[in-house]
Amino acid sequence: MRIINDHLAVPARLGESDDNGYLLLAAEVGGWLGLFPLPSKTRARLVDRVAELAEKLDARADVVQAVAFRAIFRTPGEGSELLRRHGVRPARYDVAVLIRTKTVEAIDDVRADNDFRALRAALAESERVHEVASRNIARIAEVAVDDRKPFLFNYFHATDTETLIDVWRYTAGWFQEKTHLPDSTLLRPIPGEPGDYGIVNFASWPNVRTFLPKLVFHPQFRRFVLANFAANGIAAQPIIYRHVPAR
């Protein structure tokens, strides 16, 4: 791991990883104008449908939680040139569903559920869908889902996944101190799953004002966080979402 501006590093305060499984479906439904998703009737209709199906899956005994999200904007990232070199399309997922199972092994049973098959079929009309089963390998704290706060899914692509994880740990403390990040769950694909993203970081903040000004205006974000990503062959693709409850 190459270290840039080590004097700006802040030790991360990490908690214990959990033993749950995580099944993520992220879909690119509508278009984007810069950092913002364009209005889309298809997205509005689809997100209501997937929220309804997520609620049904949430009732399973082997599911801890199943929740739907819609994107509200993207934040500054790093690595567009790396993505081009590796032939990886940028993450532009405007709808996401995260299903947390009691065990990693329970993911197969959820995938066999008719409601999950209906969810997958509903998302199939999207421009593209990324489906991946993962486990938690590190976390700051459990991410509690409610309707009031913004959520982050950061889709990380990297030349080397182990280095990527080391850099995430190295930079996590900066987010805790500078953006008051209260929680984060780091997800790594289990063997046999798609490896487009070496890790996906799922996190939240109390509100947008807590973090966005620091990512846009704080010089250390580029000098420390993005500089360490660039030095280690990491493309960070953060998208901010809102929870979509079933109607």
C-alpha positions as CSV (number, residue, x, y, z in Angstrom):
1,M,0.0,0.0,0.0
2,R,1.3,3.4,-1.0
3,I,0.7,6.1,1.7
4,I,0.1,9.7,0.8
5,N,0.1,12.6,3.3
6,D,0.3,10.3,6.3
7,H,0.3,13.3,8.7
8,L,-3.4,13.8,7.8
9,A,-4.4,10.2,8.8
10,V,-6.7,9.6,11.7
11,P,-6.9,6.2,13.4
12,A,-10.2,4.5,12.6
13,R,-12.5,3.3,15.4
14,L,-13.8,0.1,14.1
15,G,-16.3,-2.3,15.7
16,E,-16.7,-6.1,15.2
17,S,-17.8,-7.5,11.9
18,D,-21.1,-9.4,11.8
19,D,-21.8,-12.9,10.5
20,N,-24.7,-12.0,8.3
21,G,-25.0,-12.4,4.6
22,Y,-25.8,-9.4,2.3
23,L,-27.5,-9.7,-1.1
24,L,-27.3,-6.5,-3.1
25,L,-29.2,-5.7,-6.3
26,A,-28.3,-2.4,-7.8
27,A,-30.0,-1.2,-11.0
28,E,-29.5,1.6,-13.6
29,V,-33.0,2.5,-14.5
30,G,-33.0,6.1,-15.6
31,G,-30.5,8.6,-16.9
32,W,-28.3,11.0,-15.1
33,L,-27.5,14.7,-15.6
34,G,-24.1,15.2,-14.1
35,L,-24.3,14.2,-10.5
36,F,-28.1,13.9,-10.3
37,P,-30.6,11.3,-11.6
38,L,-33.0,12.6,-14.2
39,P,-36.8,12.3,-13.4
40,S,-38.1,9.0,-14.6
41,K,-41.6,7.6,-14.6
42,T,-40.2,4.1,-15.1
43,R,-38.0,4.6,-12.0
44,A,-40.9,5.9,-9.9
45,R,-43.0,2.9,-10.8
46,L,-40.2,0.4,-10.4
47,V,-39.0,1.6,-7.0
48,D,-42.5,1.3,-5.6
49,R,-42.7,-2.3,-6.9
50,V,-39.3,-3.3,-5.5
51,A,-40.1,-1.7,-2.1
52,E,-43.2,-3.8,-2.0
53,L,-41.2,-7.0,-2.8
54,A,-38.5,-6.0,-0.3
55,E,-41.1,-5.8,2.4
56,K,-42.3,-9.3,1.6
57,L,-38.7,-10.7,1.8
58,D,-38.2,-8.8,5.1
59,A,-40.9,-11.1,6.6
60,R,-38.8,-14.2,6.1
61,A,-37.5,-15.8,9.2
62,D,-33.9,-16.0,7.8
63,V,-33.9,-12.3,6.8
64,V,-32.7,-9.6,9.2
65,Q,-33.8,-6.8,6.9
66,A,-34.7,-6.1,3.3
67,V,-34.8,-2.5,2.1
68,A,-35.2,-0.5,-1.1
69,F,-33.4,2.7,-2.0
70,R,-33.5,5.4,-4.7
71,A,-30.5,7.5,-5.6
72,I,-30.6,11.3,-4.9
73,F,-27.1,12.3,-6.1
74,R,-23.5,11.2,-6.6
75,T,-20.6,12.7,-4.6
76,P,-17.0,13.3,-5.7
77,G,-15.1,10.1,-6.4
78,E,-11.9,9.0,-8.0
79,G,-10.7,6.6,-10.7
80,S,-12.6,7.3,-13.9
81,E,-9.4,6.7,-15.9
82,L,-8.8,3.4,-14.1
83,L,-12.3,2.3,-15.0
84,R,-11.7,3.0,-18.6
85,R,-8.4,1.1,-18.6
86,H,-10.1,-1.9,-17.0
87,G,-13.1,-1.7,-19.3
88,V,-15.5,-1.3,-16.3
89,R,-18.7,0.8,-16.8
90,P,-19.1,3.5,-14.1
91,A,-21.6,2.8,-11.4
92,R,-24.8,4.8,-12.1
93,Y,-27.2,2.7,-10.1
94,D,-30.3,4.8,-9.2
95,V,-32.3,1.9,-7.6
96,A,-30.9,-0.5,-5.0
97,V,-32.2,-3.3,-2.8
98,L,-30.1,-4.7,0.1
99,I,-31.2,-7.9,1.8
100,R,-29.4,-8.8,5.0
101,T,-29.7,-12.5,5.9
102,K,-29.0,-14.1,9.3
103,T,-26.3,-16.2,7.8
104,V,-24.3,-16.2,4.6
105,E,-25.7,-19.6,3.8
106,A,-29.2,-18.3,3.9
107,I,-28.6,-16.3,0.7
108,D,-29.2,-19.3,-1.5
109,D,-32.6,-19.9,0.2
110,V,-33.6,-16.2,-0.4
111,R,-32.6,-16.4,-4.0
112,A,-34.9,-19.4,-4.4
113,D,-37.9,-17.4,-3.0
114,N,-40.6,-16.5,-5.4
115,D,-40.7,-12.9,-4.2
116,F,-36.9,-12.6,-4.8
117,R,-37.4,-14.0,-8.3
118,A,-40.1,-11.4,-8.9
119,L,-37.8,-8.7,-7.6
120,R,-35.1,-9.9,-10.0
121,A,-37.6,-10.0,-12.9
122,A,-38.8,-6.5,-12.1
123,L,-35.3,-5.1,-12.1
124,A,-34.5,-6.9,-15.4
125,E,-36.2,-4.1,-17.4
126,S,-33.4,-1.8,-16.3
127,E,-30.5,-0.7,-18.4
128,R,-28.3,-3.0,-16.3
129,V,-28.4,-4.8,-13.0
130,H,-25.6,-5.7,-10.6
131,E,-26.4,-8.6,-8.3
132,V,-23.9,-9.8,-5.7
133,A,-23.8,-11.8,-2.5
134,S,-21.4,-10.6,0.1
135,R,-20.2,-10.9,3.7
136,N,-19.2,-8.1,6.1
137,I,-15.5,-7.9,6.6
138,A,-15.2,-4.7,8.6
139,R,-17.4,-2.0,10.0
140,I,-17.6,1.1,12.1
141,A,-21.1,0.3,13.4
142,E,-24.3,-1.3,12.2
143,V,-26.2,0.9,9.7
144,A,-29.7,1.6,11.0
145,V,-32.3,2.2,8.2
146,D,-35.0,4.9,8.5
147,D,-36.7,7.3,6.2
148,R,-35.0,10.5,7.3
149,K,-31.3,10.1,6.6
150,P,-29.1,9.7,3.5
151,F,-27.4,6.4,2.8
152,L,-24.2,5.7,0.9
153,F,-23.4,2.8,-1.3
154,N,-19.8,3.3,-2.5
155,Y,-18.9,0.9,-5.3
156,F,-15.1,0.4,-5.2
157,H,-13.2,-1.0,-8.1
158,A,-9.5,-1.6,-7.6
159,T,-6.4,-3.2,-9.2
160,D,-5.9,-5.3,-6.0
161,T,-8.7,-6.0,-3.5
162,E,-6.4,-6.6,-0.5
163,T,-4.8,-3.2,-1.0
164,L,-8.2,-1.7,-1.4
165,I,-9.3,-3.0,2.0
166,D,-6.2,-1.7,3.6
167,V,-6.7,1.7,2.1
168,W,-10.4,1.7,3.2
169,R,-9.3,1.0,6.8
170,Y,-6.5,3.7,6.5
171,T,-8.9,6.4,5.4
172,A,-12.0,5.5,7.4
173,G,-10.9,7.5,10.4
174,W,-10.8,10.7,8.3
175,F,-14.5,10.2,7.5
176,Q,-15.2,9.6,11.2
177,E,-13.5,12.8,12.3
178,K,-14.2,15.2,9.5
179,T,-17.7,14.1,8.4
180,H,-18.9,12.6,11.7
181,L,-19.6,9.3,10.0
182,P,-21.4,7.2,12.6
183,D,-21.7,3.9,10.9
184,S,-20.4,1.8,8.0
185,T,-20.6,-1.8,6.9
186,L,-18.0,-3.0,4.4
187,L,-19.2,-5.7,2.1
188,R,-16.9,-8.1,0.1
189,P,-18.3,-10.5,-2.5
190,I,-18.2,-14.2,-1.4
191,P,-16.3,-16.6,-3.7
192,G,-18.0,-17.2,-7.0
193,E,-19.9,-13.9,-7.1
194,P,-19.2,-11.0,-9.5
195,G,-16.0,-9.2,-8.8
196,D,-16.7,-5.9,-10.6
197,Y,-16.4,-4.1,-7.2
198,G,-13.8,-5.5,-4.7
199,I,-15.9,-4.0,-1.9
200,V,-19.1,-2.0,-1.5
201,N,-19.3,0.3,1.5
202,F,-22.8,0.8,3.0
203,A,-23.1,3.7,5.4
204,S,-25.3,6.6,6.5
205,W,-25.2,10.1,8.0
206,P,-27.8,11.9,10.0
207,N,-28.3,14.4,7.2
208,V,-26.6,15.7,4.0
209,R,-25.2,18.8,5.7
210,T,-23.1,16.5,8.0
211,F,-20.9,15.3,5.2
212,L,-21.4,17.0,1.8
213,P,-19.6,20.3,2.5
214,K,-16.5,18.4,3.6
215,L,-16.4,16.3,0.5
216,V,-16.8,19.3,-1.8
217,F,-14.8,22.1,0.0
218,H,-12.4,20.5,2.5
219,P,-8.9,20.4,0.9
220,Q,-7.9,17.3,2.9
221,F,-10.5,15.2,1.1
222,R,-8.6,15.5,-2.2
223,R,-5.1,15.7,-0.6
224,F,-5.6,12.7,1.6
225,V,-8.6,10.5,0.8
226,L,-8.7,10.8,-3.0
227,A,-4.9,11.0,-3.2
228,N,-4.5,7.6,-1.4
229,F,-7.2,6.1,-3.7
230,A,-5.4,7.3,-6.8
231,A,-2.0,6.2,-5.6
232,N,-3.2,2.6,-4.9
233,G,-5.2,2.0,-8.1
234,I,-8.7,2.5,-6.6
235,A,-11.8,3.8,-8.2
236,A,-14.4,5.1,-5.7
237,Q,-17.9,5.5,-7.0
238,P,-20.1,6.9,-4.2
239,I,-23.9,7.3,-4.7
240,I,-26.2,8.7,-2.1
241,Y,-29.7,7.2,-1.6
242,R,-32.9,7.6,0.3
243,H,-34.8,4.6,1.8
244,V,-38.0,3.8,0.0
245,P,-40.6,2.2,2.3
246,A,-43.4,0.1,0.9
247,R,-46.7,2.0,0.5
